[in-house]
Amino acid sequence: MLNIRKQNPFFLLCFFEYFERFGYYGFSYTSILFFMSSYGFNFTEKQAVVLFGAFAALSYAFNAVGGYIADSVLGIKRTMFTGGVLLLLGYAMIGVGAFVAFKGLIYIAIALVILGAALFKPAPTNLISRIYTDHSKIDSLYTIFYMSINLGSLSASLLIPVLSARLGYTFTYFLCSFGFVIAIVNTLLSYSSIKDIDNGVGSAKLDTKIIYGFIIGLLVTIFVLSYVLRYGYLSTIILWVGAVFIFFIFVSQIFIEKDSMAKKKIMVAIVLLFYAVIFYIIYQQKFTTVLLFNLHHVNLHFLGMDVNPQQIPGVLDTLGVIIFSPILALIYTKLKDRDLCLPHKFALGLFLCGLAYGTMYLACIFNAPTAKISIWWEVLSITVFFASAELLIGALGLALMAKLLPRRIMGFAMGTWFVTSAIGIKLGTMIAGYVSSGVRYNAKVGFDTQMTINSYHSYQHLFAMISIIAIVISIFAFIIGKRLNKMIQE
């Protein structure tokens, strides 16, 4: 049983994380159609996918910077609150930009959201790793924490697409912003429960020069990012240069670390991060490929009501995560030493990803290109297979960092996990771009018959390729998993 005194800060952080994810997923599930609308940029599907990919990848990639700032500049809690304020402002500005149809303001607002997410995202997991030092409970705790993330996602996927269709984008993005007002006020009211939890930098008084330097750096970065977002190739260059640099620093820890056991753990972490890249390539299809597939090829009449195509991936995935999170947390606690090792959990997760998209491929095989596919195929694919895979890789990736890496680089290590996500997201977006349409989609007209058939076969081929690649890599991961686990235990 967990100590009640230690439960309070944990659930406070879960509550803050809930609203952060509510805003992020609320924007993510509606952004592609928003970018395609006259309120946004009037983009084609392909252009909208590229911009969303840049936003999502940079949001995750900059988490490494956020981790560094938490470790070395502001401290964990100051970084978390600063990120929350930036997110509050960012979503509100997107709403204003949609209302006045000012594209320049929307780009600046998206840059604010990217930086806000970067500063906020590594902080709660970093704080949790300092509250709990018992590694036997970490898998369970991070699984519960991941459930709070998905509660935010579920709420957003149920509400935001519907509200955006009925009340407009301005109202819905203001709602995303208001969530942060609630989260920040609640955290300040309960601040005593996390008052003594921070790193050395966070416990010390800030120098005025550091404050001014941070503000100047923040303003410059907002300006640069708002420009970069306008040109897809620039975001790709920045991501890859940043990823290589961060990966170099991460690998250098093998040589810096003097303890041989710690060296082996870092090497295992690098292999598992490669698996994570594959997972996030597949994960990104939820926001792009699956969303657009639903728009064109899925019967949106479900259980007696018409559903929004933007809702389906989020609702089905997060329902699965919420259902299976407590079950897996209980299994981890009960099995203890008999539980699957971390490398084999990653392998199983990749195998389930393969089954998820194999199911989508079968749905295409058993259906005519011009007919609409039943949502029940996606219930099996996403709610059962993909949600389980996400819990085994997405949730445990945070536990991976806490278990395998030295505490002295914990903030940066958490950030590195998100950079890994960014690489997979960018690659996943590039893949999604190959099957998305290059024409401006008109919901009232839709595709003609030939475009519908061509689109259908493109998605069918992509689902097959994803399934095959995921299953092949999972088999390889199972084979070497025992050796990797031995390196962890030696």
N, C-alpha and C positions, 0 to 999 in steps of 0.2 A: 504493500500500500504506500502511495506517495504521501510525503509529509504535507499537511494542509497548508502550512506556512509557505511552502514552495509551490503550491498549486496556484496561488493568487497571481504572482507575476507571469506564470506560464499562460494562464487563460486571459490575462490582460493583453499580452502580446498577440495571442490568437485573435482577440477582438479587433485590435489595430490592424492586423494582417487581413482580417476579413474585409474591412472597408477598402484597404489598398487593392485587394484583388477584385472587389466589386467594381471599382472604378476602372481598373486595367482591363478586365474582361468585358465590362460594359462597352468600353470603347473598341476593344478588339473585335467583338462579335458584330459590331455595326459599322466599323470603319471602312471596309471595302465598299459596301453599298453607299456609305456617306461620301467617299471619294468619287464614286461614280455619279453622284447626284449633282444637281445644280447648286445645292447649298454648299457643296464641297468644291471639287475641282472639275466636275464633268468628265472624268477619266473613262477610258476603256477598261474592261476587266483586267487586261494585262498590265496597264499602267497602275491601276489600283492595287493589284497584287504586289507589284514592285515597291510602291511606296509603303504599303503595310509591312512588307518584308524588311525594308530599311528601318522602319519604326521599331518593329519587334526585335530585330537583331541588335540594333544599337541600344535598345532598352536593357537587354540582357548583358551585352558586352561591357557597357559602362558600369555594371555592377562591380567589376574588378576595381575600378577607380573608386567607387563608393566604399568598397572594402578597405582600400588603402587609406582613404580619408578618415574612416572610422578608426583604423589602427594607429595612424600616425599624425593626424591633423586636428580633428575635432573631438574624437572620442565616439563611442557607439551611440549613446542616447542623443547627443546633439546632432549627429548625422541623421539619425532616424527622424527626429522632429523637423529638421530642415527639409528632408525629402518629402515629408508629409505636407508641409506648407507649399512647396513647389508643385506638388501634384494637385493640391486644392486650386491653386492659381491656374495651372495648365488646363485642367478640364473646364473651368469656368471660362477661360479665354477661347477655347475651342467652341463652346456654346455661343459666345458673343460673335466669333468669326463666322459661324454658320448663320447667325441672325442677320448680320450686315453684309454677308457674302464677301468678306475681305480675306482673300487667300493668304496674303502675307502674314496676317495675324494668326491664321491657323497653323502655318509653318512654325512660327515662333512658339505657339502654344504646345505643339507636338514636341518641340525641343525641350520645353519646360517639363513635360511629362516624362520624357526620356531621362532627363537628369534627376527628376524627383524620384523616379523608380530606381535609378542607379544608387542614389544615396540611401533610400529607404530599405530596399529589398534585402541586402545582406545583414542588416542590423538585428532583426528579431531572432534569426537563427544563431547569430553570434552571441546574443544575450542568453538564449536558451542553453547554449553549450557551456556557459559560465554558471548557470543556475544548477545544472545537473551534471555531475561527474561520473555517475554510475553507468558504465557502458552497457550493462545488461538491460537498462531501461531506455536507452537512446532510440533504438529502432521503434519502440512503441510510442515514445513521445513525439518523434518526428512524423510518424504516421498520423497521429492525432492532430498535430500541427498542420499537416498537409490536408487533413479533412477540413480544417477551418479555411484554408485557401480555397478549397472546392465548394464550400458553402457560399463563399463570396462569389465564386464563378457561377454557381447554380442560380443564386438570386439575380445576378446580372443577366444571365442568359434567359431567365423567365421574364424579367421586367423590361430591360433596356430595348431589345428589338421591337417589342410590342408598343412601348411608349414612343419610340422614335417614329414608328409608322403612324401612330394616332395623334401624338402631340408635337412631333417634330424633334429634330436633333438638338436644338437649343435647350429645350426643357430637360431632355435626358442627360446631356452632358453637365448641366447645372446640378442635376441629381447626383451624378458621380462626384462632383465637387463637394456637395453638401455632406456626403458620407464622410469626408475627411474632417469636416467641422465637428461632427459627432465623435469621430475616433480621437481626434486631438484633445478635445475637451474632456472626454472620458479618461484618457491617459493622464492628463494633468491632474484631474481630481483624484486619481488613484496612484499618483506618482510615488507615494511613500513606499509602495510595494517593490519598486524597482530602483529606489533612490541609491542604494549601495551597490548596485550591479552595473559594472562598467569596467573598462580597461584603465591603465594608468593615465593615458592621455585624457580620457573623459573625466577622471577624478581630479585632474589638475585645473588650475585657472588658465583661461586662454589669454595669450599675448595679443595685444591690440594689432600688431603687425600681421599676425596670422589671420585675424578676422578680416582685415582689409584685403589681404592677399587672396583669401578665399572668395570674397565677394567679387573682386576684379576678375579672377579666374572663372568664376561662375558666369558672369555677364559675357565675357569673351566667348566662352564655350556655347552659350545659348545662341549668340549671333552666328558662330561658325556652323553649328548643327542646323539652324534654320535655313542656312544656305545649302548645306550638304544634302538635306532632304529633298531639295528641288531637283537634284541630279543623282539618279540611282547609282551610277558608276562610282561617284565619290564616296558614297556610303559603303560600297563594296570594298574599295581600296582601304578606307579607314579601318573597316572591320578586320580585314586580313592582315594589315600591318600591325594593328593592335593585338590581334590574336597571336601572331608570330612572336611579338615582343613579350607578351604575357606568358606564352608557352615556354619561351627561353628562360624567363625568370623562374618559372615553376620547375623546369628540368634542372636548373642550376642548383636548386635546393638539395638535389641528390649529392652534389659535390660539396656543398656547404655543410650539410648535416654530418656530424661526426659519428653518431650512433649508427651501427650497421643495421640494426633492426628497423630504425626509422627510415634508413635509405631504401630498404626493401619495400616498406609500406608506401613510400612515395612512388616507387616504380609500379606497384600494383595499382595505385590510384591513377596513374597515367593510362594504363591499359583500360581501366574501367571508364575513364573519361572518353576514350575512343568509342566504347560501346554507347556512351551517352550521346555522342554526336549522331550516331546512327538512329538512336531513339528519337532525338529532336528533329531530325529530317522528317521522320514519319509523323511526329507530333504536330508539326507545322501544317500538315495537310488538313488538319481539323479546321483551321481558320481560313483556309484558301480552297484547296481542291474539293473537300467534302462540302463546304458551304456552297460553292458554285455548282457542284454536282446536284445538290438538293434543289437549287434554283431552277435547273434545266430538266432534271431527269427523275425526280422523286415525287410521288403522290403526297402532297402536303395536307391531305385530309386525313386526320388521325383521331381515332376514338370520338368520332362525331363532331369534330371541330377542325377548322383550318388553322394550321400552324405557320409561323414565320420561318423561312428557310435558315435565317440566322440563328434561330433558337436551337435547332435540332442537335448540332454537334455538342454545344455546351451543355444542354440539359441532359442528354443521354450520357455523356462522359462523366459529368459531375455527379449525377445520380448513382452511377456505377461506383465512383470513388467513395461517395458517402456511405453506400451500402457495404462495400468491401473493406473500408478503412478500419472500423472497429473489429471486424472479423480477423483481419490480418494482424492488427495490434494484439489481439487476444492470443492468436496462434504463436506470434513471436514470443510472448510472455510465457506461454505454457510449454513450448518446446525447449526453450533455453538452449542448452548445449546440443540438442538434437536438431536444431533449426538448420535450414539450408544456409550455406556460407554465402557471403556477400557476392562473390563472383558468379555463383550459380543462380542467385536471385536475379542478377542482371541478365544472365543467359535465358532464364525462364521468361523474363519480361520481353526480350527480343523475340522469342518464339511466339508469345501471345500476340505481339504486334503483327507477326506474319500471319497468324490465324485471323486476326481482325480484318486485314486487307484481303486475305484469301476469301473470306466471307463476302466482301464487297465484289470481288471478281466473280464469284459464283452467282451473286445476285444479277450481275450483268449477263452472264452466260444463260441463265434461265429466264431472261426477260427479252422482249423485242426492243430494238433501239428506239422506236418511236412511241413505245408505251412507257408509262410511269412506274417506277419501282416502289414497292411497299416499304414504308419506314421500318417495318419489323425486321428487315435485314440489318438495318443500322442499329437497332436495339441489341441484336446478338453481337454484331461487330464491335460497336463502341461501348455499350454499357457493360457487357460481360468481358470480352477479350481485351479491348484497348484500355479500359479503366483499370483492370487488374495489372496490365503491363505498366501503366503509369505509376501505380503504387509501388511496384517492384523496382522501378528505375528512377522516376521523377522524385518520389518521396524519399527513397533511400539514398539518393545522391547527396542530400544534405547530411544524412547520417554517415555516409562515406567520408566526407570531409572531416567530420568531428572525430571519427574513429582512426583514420589513417594518417592524418597530417599533424605536425607539431603545433602546439597552441600558440607559439610565437608568431605564426603566419596565418592564424585562423581566419581573420577578416579577409585577407587577400585570398586565402584558399576558398572561402565561400564565394568570393567574387569570381574566382577561376571556374567554379562550377557553372556560373551563369554565362561566362564567356564561352564555355563548351556548348551551352544551350544556344547561344547566339550563332555559333558556327553552324550548328545543325539547322537552326531556323532559317538562316540565310540560304543554305543549300536547299532546304525544303521549299523555300519560296521560289528559287530558281527553277526547281523541278515543276512546281505548280504553274509557273509562267508558261511552260511549254504546252500545257493543255488548256489554258485560259484563252478566252476569245480576244482578238485584237480589234473588235468593233464595239461601238457604244451600245450596250444592251438596252432595249426598250421593253419594259415589263409588260406593256399592253400588247405588243406585237410578238415578242419572243423570237426564237430562231425559226427559219424555214426548215422544211423536211431534211434537206441534204446537210445543212449545218447541224441539225439535231443528231443525225446519224454519225457524222464525222466526230462531233463532240463526244458522243456516247462511246464510240470505239477508242477514242483517246483516253478517256477515263478508265475504261476496261483494261487497256494495256498497262496503264500506270499502276492500277491496283495489283495486277499480276506481278509486275516487276518489284514493287515494294514487298509483296508477300514472299517472293522467292529469295530476295536479298536478305530480308530479316531472318528467315528460317535458316538459311545457309550460315550466316554469321552466328546465330544462336547455337548451332551445332558445334561450330569451332569454339565458341565461348564455353560450352559445357565440357569439351575435351580438355581445355587448358585450365578450367576453373579450379580443379583440385590442386594443381601446382601453384596457382596464385594464392589460394587459401593457405597453403603450406608456408609461403613466403610471409604471409601476415602473421602466422602463428609461431614461426621459428624464433 
